[in-house]
Amino acid sequence: MPLTYRQLQERIVNGLRLLPGEANQPTLPPADHDYAGDPAMALTSVAFLPPSLARDVQRTVITPLRLMEPQHYYYPPEAMHLTIKNVRTVHDPPLYSEADIQRTHELLTQVSAQHAPFSFTMEQVVALAGSVCLIGYGDERFRELVLDLRAGLQRLGIPEDAHLASTEVFFGNITLCRYGCTPSDGLLRAVMERAYSYRADLRVREIHLITCNRVCAPASRRILHTYRLGEGCIA
């Protein structure tokens, strides 16, 4: 029997997990790396977590991990987001132009009007190679939106420059922590123990086209336009 779309998402996520005893990453930044001030910028489309939900994630998931290993970079609530479709990956100097921004805006205006809102179930905390994330599982409505945006960007001559775990199956990824140095086995075990300790639903109705650095630090972020699914550009 073929795997369901949810099972395909889970298989990819479980294949990316960093387990205790596997952390050996000499290329990670030092503990004092200035993630918030990193000048490398990206052009991307995202859905932000509602403030009350982001604060709940911080209290329930992030705070216990920060108490264990404060040397990593932990996202503030206002930076928590789920990437819808990356346009140009982080780079200094930026890899996008004002023309790229305008063309992407026109594409998002068109595509967002053609897709209905969709939901994610956020229910798995996972340690990955460079970060700790809260995974959101969704249905194929998100997949169809991503594929439409990818096809549109390809027509515009804007290449796919982000590394993806799959080009056909997509899940929601809300980064909570970026490692400042190699995470300890104790932290990785704590993440595993808390893997299913949090659950919430996220309804995505609006998408934002933004520029920001790697951690979407509020000081680096510029919200260019906002789109409402089923309607198009609203700001």
PyMOL commands that set and color helices and strands:
alter all, ss='L'
color gray80, all
select helices_A, chain A and resi 5-16+51-68+77-79+98-113+140-155+185-193
alter helices_A, ss='H'
color red, helices_A
select strands_A, chain A and resi 41-48+73-74+81-91+118-127+131-138+172-178+200-204+206-212+222-228+232-233
alter strands_A, ss='S'
color yellow, strands_A
deselect
rebuild
show_as cartoon
